[in-house]
Protein backbone atom coordinates (compact mmCIF):
# COMPACT_ATOMS: atom_id res chain seq x y z
CA UNK A 1 0.00 0.00 0.00
CA UNK A 2 2.75 2.42 0.94
CA UNK A 3 4.56 1.68 -2.31
CA UNK A 4 1.55 3.09 -4.16
CA UNK A 5 1.52 6.14 -1.93
CA UNK A 6 5.21 6.64 -2.62
CA UNK A 7 4.64 6.41 -6.38
CA UNK A 8 1.65 8.76 -6.27
CA UNK A 9 3.71 11.38 -4.44
CA UNK A 10 6.72 11.04 -6.72
CA UNK A 11 4.44 11.35 -9.75
CA UNK A 12 2.99 14.52 -8.24
CA UNK A 13 6.59 15.79 -8.22
CA UNK A 14 7.13 15.84 -4.47
CA UNK A 15 10.79 16.00 -3.45
CA UNK A 16 12.12 12.45 -2.89
CA UNK A 17 13.53 13.24 0.59
CA UNK A 18 10.13 14.56 1.64
CA UNK A 19 8.47 11.40 0.24
CA UNK A 20 10.87 9.18 2.19
CA UNK A 21 10.17 10.90 5.53
CA UNK A 22 6.46 10.98 4.80
CA UNK A 23 6.18 7.26 3.99
CA UNK A 24 8.17 6.42 7.14
CA UNK A 25 5.87 8.44 9.37
CA UNK A 26 2.79 6.84 7.77
CA UNK A 27 4.27 3.38 8.30
CA UNK A 28 4.86 4.13 12.00
CA UNK A 29 1.27 5.32 12.40
CA UNK A 30 -0.21 2.31 10.52
CA UNK A 31 1.71 -0.48 12.26
CA UNK A 32 0.03 -1.45 15.50
CA UNK A 33 -3.21 0.42 14.80
CA UNK A 34 -6.27 -1.64 15.63
CA UNK A 35 -8.66 -1.94 12.69
CA UNK A 36 -11.94 -0.19 13.36
CA UNK A 37 -15.27 -1.96 12.91
CA UNK A 38 -17.04 -1.12 9.66
CA UNK A 39 -13.88 0.22 8.03
CA UNK A 40 -11.65 -1.94 5.87
CA UNK A 41 -7.92 -1.78 6.67
CA UNK A 42 -7.33 -0.26 3.21
CA UNK A 43 -9.71 2.60 3.95
CA UNK A 44 -8.01 3.15 7.27
CA UNK A 45 -4.62 3.45 5.57
CA UNK A 46 -6.06 6.04 3.17
CA UNK A 47 -7.41 7.96 6.18
CA UNK A 48 -3.98 7.92 7.89
CA UNK A 49 -2.28 9.00 4.64
CA UNK A 50 -4.82 11.80 4.23
CA UNK A 51 -4.28 13.07 7.80
CA UNK A 52 -0.50 12.96 7.42
CA UNK A 53 -0.75 14.84 4.10
CA UNK A 54 -2.81 17.55 5.79
CA UNK A 55 -0.18 17.87 8.52
CA UNK A 56 2.59 18.01 5.92
CA UNK A 57 0.77 20.79 4.02
CA UNK A 58 0.54 22.87 7.17
CA UNK A 59 -2.43 21.45 9.05
CA UNK A 60 -4.35 24.66 9.61
CA UNK A 61 -5.37 27.15 6.94
CA UNK A 62 -2.83 29.98 7.31
CA UNK A 63 -4.16 33.50 6.83
CA UNK A 64 -2.19 36.71 6.35
CA UNK A 65 -0.78 38.27 9.51
CA UNK A 66 -1.31 41.97 8.87
CA UNK A 67 -1.74 43.35 12.38
CA UNK A 68 0.45 46.13 13.69
CA UNK A 69 0.81 49.27 11.67
CA UNK A 70 -1.10 50.72 8.76
CA UNK A 71 -0.63 50.32 5.94
CA UNK A 72 0.43 46.70 6.30
CA UNK A 73 3.07 45.69 3.73
CA UNK A 74 3.04 42.48 1.69
CA UNK A 75 6.16 41.87 -0.39
CA UNK A 76 6.02 39.39 -3.28
CA UNK A 77 9.29 37.70 -4.28
CA UNK A 78 10.23 34.88 -6.66
CA UNK A 79 11.82 34.06 -10.00
CA UNK A 80 10.85 35.55 -13.34
CA UNK A 81 7.70 34.16 -14.93
CA UNK A 82 6.35 32.60 -11.74
CA UNK A 83 3.39 34.97 -11.83
CA UNK A 84 4.25 37.64 -9.22
CA UNK A 85 2.64 40.60 -11.00
CA UNK A 86 -0.62 38.80 -11.74
CA UNK A 87 -0.69 37.39 -8.21
CA UNK A 88 -0.32 40.91 -6.79
CA UNK A 89 -3.49 41.90 -8.64
CA UNK A 90 -5.34 38.74 -7.60
CA UNK A 91 -4.39 39.05 -3.92
CA UNK A 92 -5.38 42.75 -3.95
CA UNK A 93 -8.77 41.71 -5.36
CA UNK A 94 -9.16 39.09 -2.63
CA UNK A 95 -8.22 41.55 0.13
CA UNK A 96 -10.68 44.12 -1.17
CA UNK A 97 -13.45 41.55 -0.76
CA UNK A 98 -12.37 41.36 2.89
CA UNK A 99 -13.05 45.10 3.25
CA UNK A 100 -9.39 46.18 3.04
CA UNK A 101 -8.10 49.02 0.85
CA UNK A 102 -5.16 47.70 -1.20
CA UNK A 103 -2.49 49.86 -2.86
CA UNK A 104 -0.40 48.30 -5.65
CA UNK A 105 3.28 49.15 -6.09
CA UNK A 106 5.29 48.02 -9.13
CA UNK A 107 8.96 47.84 -8.06
CA UNK A 108 10.30 45.75 -10.94
CA UNK A 109 12.29 48.25 -13.03
CA UNK A 110 14.21 45.67 -15.09
CA UNK A 111 11.65 43.63 -16.99
CA UNK A 112 10.18 45.63 -19.88
CA UNK A 113 6.52 46.52 -19.32
CA UNK A 114 6.41 45.03 -15.80
CA UNK A 115 5.32 48.42 -14.45
CA UNK A 116 2.74 48.80 -17.23
CA UNK A 117 1.39 45.34 -16.52
CA UNK A 118 0.61 46.11 -12.87
CA UNK A 119 -0.76 49.55 -13.80
CA UNK A 120 -3.17 47.92 -16.28
CA UNK A 121 -4.24 45.34 -13.66
CA UNK A 122 -4.84 48.15 -11.15
CA UNK A 123 -6.97 49.97 -13.71
CA UNK A 124 -9.01 46.82 -14.39
CA UNK A 125 -9.60 46.38 -10.66
CA UNK A 126 -10.17 50.12 -10.20
CA UNK A 127 -7.49 50.37 -7.50
CA UNK A 128 -4.80 52.95 -6.75
CA UNK A 129 -1.32 52.15 -8.08
CA UNK A 130 2.00 53.91 -7.42
CA UNK A 131 3.32 55.70 -10.55
CA UNK A 132 6.80 54.09 -10.64
CA UNK A 133 9.16 54.75 -13.54
CA UNK A 134 12.09 52.65 -14.77
CA UNK A 135 14.58 55.41 -13.82
CA UNK A 136 13.79 55.04 -10.11
CA UNK A 137 15.60 52.66 -7.75
CA UNK A 138 13.41 49.86 -6.33
CA UNK A 139 14.28 50.80 -2.72
CA UNK A 140 13.26 54.44 -3.35
CA UNK A 141 10.03 53.30 -5.00
CA UNK A 142 9.16 51.18 -1.95
CA UNK A 143 9.89 53.97 0.53
CA UNK A 144 8.03 56.65 -1.48
CA UNK A 145 5.05 54.35 -2.05
CA UNK A 146 4.68 53.79 1.67
CA UNK A 147 4.21 57.53 2.23
CA UNK A 148 1.81 57.78 -0.70
CA UNK A 149 -0.24 54.83 0.56
CA UNK A 150 -0.71 56.60 3.89
CA UNK A 151 -1.96 59.70 2.07
CA UNK A 152 -4.39 57.56 0.07
CA UNK A 153 -5.50 55.94 3.38
CA UNK A 154 -4.78 52.46 2.03
CA UNK A 155 -4.76 49.69 4.63
CA UNK A 156 -2.48 47.26 2.79
CA UNK A 157 0.40 47.81 0.36
CA UNK A 158 1.33 45.12 -2.18
CA UNK A 159 4.90 45.31 -3.41
CA UNK A 160 5.69 43.56 -6.69
CA UNK A 161 9.48 43.07 -6.78
CA UNK A 162 11.85 42.09 -9.59
CA UNK A 163 12.66 38.48 -10.41
CA UNK A 164 15.59 36.83 -12.16
CA UNK A 165 15.93 33.71 -14.23
CA UNK A 166 17.94 32.25 -11.37
CA UNK A 167 18.94 33.34 -7.88
CA UNK A 168 21.84 35.81 -7.92
CA UNK A 169 23.57 38.08 -5.40
CA UNK A 170 22.55 41.56 -6.72
CA UNK A 171 18.88 40.56 -6.64
CA UNK A 172 19.14 39.24 -3.08
CA UNK A 173 20.89 42.42 -1.92
CA UNK A 174 18.20 44.56 -3.51
CA UNK A 175 15.42 42.54 -1.89
CA UNK A 176 17.15 42.70 1.51
CA UNK A 177 17.44 46.49 1.13
CA UNK A 178 13.72 46.77 0.29
CA UNK A 179 12.91 44.57 3.27
CA UNK A 180 14.95 46.83 5.56
CA UNK A 181 13.32 49.97 4.12
CA UNK A 182 9.65 48.99 4.47
CA UNK A 183 9.74 46.17 7.06
CA UNK A 184 6.98 44.02 5.46
CA UNK A 185 4.70 41.95 7.71
CA UNK A 186 4.44 39.31 5.00
CA UNK A 187 7.08 38.14 2.51
CA UNK A 188 5.33 35.80 0.10
CA UNK A 189 7.33 33.56 -2.21
CA UNK A 190 5.53 33.10 -5.53
CA UNK A 191 6.18 29.70 -7.11
CA UNK A 192 4.90 28.15 -10.29
CA UNK A 193 3.18 24.85 -9.44
CA UNK A 194 4.58 23.38 -12.63
CA UNK A 195 8.25 23.85 -11.76
CA UNK A 196 9.51 20.64 -10.33
CA UNK A 197 12.31 20.16 -7.84
CA UNK A 198 14.03 23.39 -8.81
CA UNK A 199 11.34 25.31 -6.93
CA UNK A 200 12.66 23.81 -3.70
CA UNK A 201 16.26 24.99 -4.12
CA UNK A 202 15.06 28.47 -5.11
CA UNK A 203 12.69 28.67 -2.13
CA UNK A 204 15.54 27.65 0.19
CA UNK A 205 17.77 30.42 -1.14
CA UNK A 206 15.07 33.07 -0.74
CA UNK A 207 14.20 31.80 2.73
CA UNK A 208 17.80 32.01 3.96
CA UNK A 209 18.17 35.65 2.90
CA UNK A 210 14.72 37.05 3.53
CA UNK A 211 12.88 34.74 5.92
CA UNK A 212 9.71 33.86 4.02
CA UNK A 213 6.37 34.05 5.84
CA UNK A 214 4.30 32.29 3.20
CA UNK A 215 4.05 30.83 -0.28
CA UNK A 216 1.74 31.59 -3.21
CA UNK A 217 1.36 28.77 -5.74
CA UNK A 218 0.37 29.84 -9.23
CA UNK A 219 -0.88 27.85 -12.24
CA UNK A 220 -2.58 25.21 -10.11
CA UNK A 221 -5.21 24.86 -12.84
CA UNK A 222 -2.67 23.04 -15.01
CA UNK A 223 -2.17 19.30 -14.83
CA UNK A 224 0.54 19.66 -12.18
CA UNK A 225 -0.73 18.17 -8.95
CA UNK A 226 1.21 20.69 -6.90
CA UNK A 227 3.79 18.33 -5.45
CA UNK A 228 6.15 21.29 -5.33
CA UNK A 229 3.80 22.74 -2.70
CA UNK A 230 4.46 19.85 -0.38
CA UNK A 231 8.18 20.12 -0.90
CA UNK A 232 8.44 23.90 -0.41
CA UNK A 233 6.31 23.69 2.72
CA UNK A 234 8.50 21.06 4.36
CA UNK A 235 11.82 22.62 3.29
CA UNK A 236 11.16 26.25 4.29
CA UNK A 237 8.49 25.74 6.93
CA UNK A 238 6.57 28.62 5.32
CA UNK A 239 2.89 27.73 4.87
CA UNK A 240 1.19 27.97 1.47
CA UNK A 241 -1.30 30.83 1.80
CA UNK A 242 -2.83 31.24 -1.66
CA UNK A 243 -3.21 29.25 -4.86
CA UNK A 244 -3.85 30.72 -8.30
CA UNK A 245 -6.31 28.54 -10.19
CA UNK A 246 -6.86 30.37 -13.48
CA UNK A 247 -6.20 33.37 -15.68
CA UNK A 248 -8.93 35.66 -14.36
CA UNK A 249 -8.22 38.15 -11.57
CA UNK A 250 -10.89 36.49 -9.45
CA UNK A 251 -9.23 33.08 -9.71
CA UNK A 252 -7.15 33.04 -6.54
CA UNK A 253 -8.13 30.83 -3.62
CA UNK A 254 -7.07 30.73 0.00
CA UNK A 255 -5.08 27.52 0.48
CA UNK A 256 -6.84 24.87 2.60
CA UNK A 257 -4.47 21.96 3.38
CA UNK A 258 -7.26 19.43 3.96
CA UNK A 259 -8.93 20.22 0.63
CA UNK A 260 -5.70 20.04 -1.37
CA UNK A 261 -4.82 16.73 0.32
CA UNK A 262 -8.14 15.39 -0.96
CA UNK A 263 -7.32 16.57 -4.47
CA UNK A 264 -3.82 15.07 -4.43
CA UNK A 265 -5.31 11.72 -3.40
CA UNK A 266 -8.11 12.12 -5.97
CA UNK A 267 -10.89 12.34 -3.35
CA UNK A 268 -12.52 15.50 -4.72
CA UNK A 269 -13.21 18.70 -2.82
CA UNK A 270 -16.86 19.57 -2.17
CA UNK A 271 -16.25 22.63 0.02
CA UNK A 272 -14.44 24.57 -2.72
CA UNK A 273 -17.26 23.66 -5.11
CA UNK A 274 -19.85 25.03 -2.67
CA UNK A 275 -17.88 28.27 -2.25
CA UNK A 276 -17.56 28.66 -6.03
CA UNK A 277 -21.29 28.17 -6.41
CA UNK A 278 -22.07 30.68 -3.64
CA UNK A 279 -19.97 33.39 -5.25
CA UNK A 280 -21.42 32.83 -8.74
CA UNK A 281 -25.06 32.10 -7.98
CA UNK A 282 -27.46 34.36 -6.13
CA UNK A 283 -29.63 32.39 -3.66
CA UNK A 284 -32.79 34.45 -4.33
CA UNK A 285 -32.47 34.00 -8.09
CA UNK A 286 -32.00 30.26 -7.61
CA UNK A 287 -35.22 30.08 -5.53
CA UNK A 288 -37.09 32.13 -8.12
CA UNK A 289 -36.02 29.65 -10.85
CA UNK A 290 -37.08 26.71 -8.66
CA UNK A 291 -40.54 28.31 -8.25
CA UNK A 292 -40.81 28.73 -12.03
CA UNK A 293 -39.92 25.08 -12.55
CA UNK A 294 -42.63 23.98 -10.11
CA UNK A 295 -45.20 26.12 -11.94
CA UNK A 296 -43.89 24.81 -15.28
CA UNK A 297 -43.33 28.39 -16.41
CA UNK A 298 -39.57 27.82 -16.84
CA UNK A 299 -38.81 29.16 -20.32
CA UNK A 300 -35.78 29.18 -22.61
CA UNK A 301 -34.60 32.54 -21.23
CA UNK A 302 -34.35 31.03 -17.75
CA UNK A 303 -32.55 28.05 -19.23
CA UNK A 304 -30.03 30.38 -20.87
CA UNK A 305 -29.50 32.24 -17.57
CA UNK A 306 -28.83 28.89 -15.87
CA UNK A 307 -26.25 27.95 -18.51
CA UNK A 308 -24.43 31.26 -18.09
CA UNK A 309 -24.33 30.72 -14.31
CA UNK A 310 -22.74 27.31 -14.74
CA UNK A 311 -20.13 28.81 -17.09
CA UNK A 312 -19.21 31.30 -14.36
CA UNK A 313 -18.21 28.42 -12.09
CA UNK A 314 -15.37 27.58 -14.47
CA UNK A 315 -14.91 24.73 -16.90
CA UNK A 316 -17.00 21.59 -16.36
CA UNK A 317 -13.71 19.71 -16.21
CA UNK A 318 -12.60 21.69 -13.14
CA UNK A 319 -16.04 21.27 -11.52
CA UNK A 320 -15.98 17.48 -11.99
CA UNK A 321 -12.53 17.35 -10.38
CA UNK A 322 -14.04 18.73 -7.16
CA UNK A 323 -16.87 16.18 -6.90
CA UNK A 324 -15.80 13.00 -5.07
CA UNK A 325 -15.88 9.93 -7.30
CA UNK A 326 -16.44 11.83 -10.53
CA UNK A 327 -12.76 12.34 -11.35
CA UNK A 328 -12.75 9.27 -13.60
CA UNK A 329 -15.90 10.41 -15.36
CA UNK A 330 -14.01 13.28 -16.98
CA UNK A 331 -11.95 11.02 -19.23
CA UNK A 332 -15.02 8.93 -20.14
CA UNK A 333 -16.98 12.07 -21.09
CA UNK A 334 -14.21 13.30 -23.33
CA UNK A 335 -13.92 9.88 -25.01
CA UNK A 336 -17.66 9.48 -25.52
CA UNK A 337 -18.44 12.84 -27.05
CA UNK A 338 -15.02 13.58 -28.53
CA UNK A 339 -15.22 16.96 -26.78
CA UNK A 340 -16.13 18.36 -23.41
CA UNK A 341 -19.80 19.44 -22.97
CA UNK A 342 -18.65 23.10 -23.03
CA UNK A 343 -18.97 23.17 -26.82
CA UNK A 344 -22.51 21.81 -26.59
CA UNK A 345 -23.44 24.52 -24.08
CA UNK A 346 -22.12 27.22 -26.38
CA UNK A 347 -24.06 25.73 -29.29
CA UNK A 348 -27.30 25.54 -27.32
CA UNK A 349 -26.85 29.14 -26.18
CA UNK A 350 -26.29 30.23 -29.79
CA UNK A 351 -29.54 28.52 -30.82
CA UNK A 352 -31.49 30.27 -28.03
CA UNK A 353 -29.89 33.62 -28.93
CA UNK A 354 -31.12 33.27 -32.50
CA UNK A 355 -34.76 33.01 -31.42
CA UNK A 356 -37.19 35.90 -31.05
CA UNK A 357 -38.33 36.98 -27.59
CA UNK A 358 -41.72 35.32 -28.18
CA UNK A 359 -40.18 31.99 -29.11
CA UNK A 360 -38.00 32.05 -26.02
CA UNK A 361 -40.87 32.84 -23.67
CA UNK A 362 -43.19 30.31 -25.21
CA UNK A 363 -41.04 27.30 -26.08
GIFEN-V43147 format. One line per field, one symbol per residue. psi: psi as a letter, one per 30 degrees, with the letter a starting at -180 (. if undefined). burial: I if it has 24 or more other C-alpha atoms within 12 Angstrom, else O. A space follows every 50 residues. Layout:
BEGIN
psi=???
burial=???
END
This chain:
BEGIN
psi=efeeeeeeeeeghkkeeeeeeeeeeeeeeekfkkklkfkleeeeeeeeee eeeeeeffdlkklkjglclkkkkkkklllkgfgeeeeeeeeeeeeefggl jlkkjjgjgekkgeeeeeeeeeeefhlkkkillfflkeeeeeeeeeeeee efhkfkkjjjllllflkleeeeeeeeeeeeefikekjkkkkkffkbfeee eeeeeeeeefikflkkklhffagkfhfeeeeeefeffkkkelkkgaelff iklkjjeeeeeeeeggglieeeeeeeeeffkkeeeeeeeeeeeefhgjaf eeeeeeeeeeeffaleefeeefkkfgeffeeeeeeeffllfeeeeeeeee eefflleeeefi.
burial=OIOOIIOIIIOIIIIIOIIOOIIOOIOOOIOOOOOOOOOOOOOOIIIIII IIIIIIIIIOOOIIOIOOOIIIIIIIIIIIIIIIIIIIIIIIIIIIOOOO IIIIIIIIIOOOOIIIIIIIIIOOIOIIIIIIOOOOOIIIIIIIIIOIII OOOIIIIIIIIIIIOOIOOOIIOIIIIIIOOIIIIIIIIIIIIIIIIIII IIIIIIIOIIIIIIIIIIIIIOOIIIIIIIIIIIIIIIIIIIIIIIOOII IIIIIIIIIIIIIIIIIIIIOIIOOIOOOOIOOOOOOOIOOOOOOOOOOI IIIIIIIOIIIOIIIIIIIIIIIOOOIOOIOOOOOOOOOOIIOOIOOOIO OIOOOOOOOOOOO
END
